[in-house]
Amino acid sequence: MKDEMQDHLWFLGLALEQAELAFKAQEVPVGAVLVSQNGDVLSKQHNLKESEFNPTAHAEILAIVDGAKKLQNWRLSDCTLYVTLEPCPMCLAALVQCRVRKCIFGAYDPKGGALSLGYRFHSDKRLNHQFSIMGGVKHFECSKLLSHFFRERRTGYMRNK
């Protein structure tokens, strides 16, 4: 279990690097890393909603699409997704659709996170796939980056008024 937690911390650290790239690109700083069962990184992505003018360009969606293309298989049943922010309902539903094995996330999102809002698609027996989720890994680092980003945005907004 200790080795598994070390892996979770490592891969979430890679997701945080992606979130920092998003921050520098003036995107909401969320990063995601898709990892195979063998520990191979299949995809590293960050939010691109602003630059691509695409409301679905969340880090999670981009990582699973990229990973599926690399594997040439939309079924990611042996994969774990690491993401710096709790998935929204759209992303959680996408994780059900691609049949991911596990999702590990950093910061909770009380205003937009699927779990925080009460959506439990990952464990809903009415759906064709269930998977495990672990939240709060590196929560402080992940939430600190998000808070910093939004604080800067609010300050810049107030200066421009």
N, C-alpha and C positions, 0 to 999 in steps of 0.2 A: 504493500500500500504506500509506503514511503517513497519508493521509486516512482510509482504512478503519480504521486503528487508532485514530485520533482519534474516529471515530464509535463504535467499540466502547467506548472509555473514557467517552464522553459518556453512552451508553445504560446502561452498567453503573453509572454515577453515579446515574442515575434509579432504577435497581433498588435501589441502596444507600439512597436516600431512602425507598423503600418498606420496606426492611428495618428502617430506623430507626423507622418507624411501627409495625411489628410489635413491635419492642422495647418501645416505649412502651405498647403494648396487652398486654404480657406474653405475647406469642406468640414462638416461636422466630424470631429476626430474619432471615428470608429474604424477599427481594423479587424480583419478576420483571417484565420489561417486554417486551411483544410489539410488534415493529416491522415495518411493511410494507417492501416492496422500495424504495419511494420515500422511506423515512425517516420516515413518519408513525407516531406512537405509537398503537397500536390498543388497548392495555390496559396498565395499571399495577396490580399486585396484590401482596399480601403474605400470608404464612401466616395462616390463620384457624382452624386445627385446634382450639384451645382454646375460642375464643368460639363457634364453631359446633358444637362437639362432633362434628366430622367428620374422620375420619382421612385422608380424601382431599383436604382443603382446603389442599393445598400451593400455594404461590405460582404455580408453573408451571401446575398444573391450572387454577387460577382464571383465570390470564392467557389460556390458550388457549381456554377456554370463553367468556370474555368477548369475546375477539377474534373467535372464530368467529361469535358472535351479531351482532357489529357488521358483519362482512363478509357475514353470512347465507350462510356456507359453512364447512363443517367442514374443508375442505382448506386448509391454511395454507402451501401450497407456495412462496409468494413471501415468506414471513415469517421473521424471525430472532427467537429468544427469548434474552433476556439474563436471567441469574439469578445471584444472589450466592453460591449454594452449588451444588456439583456435584449434578446431579439424581440422585434415588434410582432404583432399578429401576422403580418404578411410573411416575414422571414421564418417564423415558427412553422407556418403552414408549408412553406417551401421546403423546410427541413423534413417534414412528414413526407412530402411528395418525392423527395430524392432518397428517402429511406436511410438517412444518416444513422449511425450507430449511437452517437453521443454528442451532446453539445455542452461545452464548458464556457461560461461567460464571466466577465469581470464585474462591472458596476450594474446594480439594479436600476431600473428606469420606472419610477412610480407613475409617470405620466404617459408613457408610451410602450412600456415593456409588456409583452403578452402575459407573462406569469403574474406580474404585479397587477395587471388589469383583470386577472381571473381566467384567462384563456389557458387551457391545459391540453392543447392539441396533441402534444407529445405523449400523453398518457390516456387519451380518449379511446376506449375499446371499440367505439363505433367506427373508427377509422381503420384503414388497412395496415397501419404501421405505428408502433410505439417505440420510443427511445428514451434514454436517461438524460437528465440535465443536472448540471451542478453550477450554481451561481455563487458569486462573491469572491472568486479567486482573483487575487490582486485588486480587490475592489477599490482600495484607497488610491492606488496609482491610476487606475482607469477613470475613476470619478474626478480625481484632481485635474487630469488633462481636459476632461469635458467642462468642468467648472471654469478653468482658466480660459478656454475657448469662448464660452458664452459671456464671461465677464468682460473680455476684450471686445466682443461684439457689442455688448450693451454700452460700454464706455465710448466706443467709436460712434455708435448711433446717437448717443447723447451729445457728443461733440459736434456732430454734423447738423443738429437741430437748430 
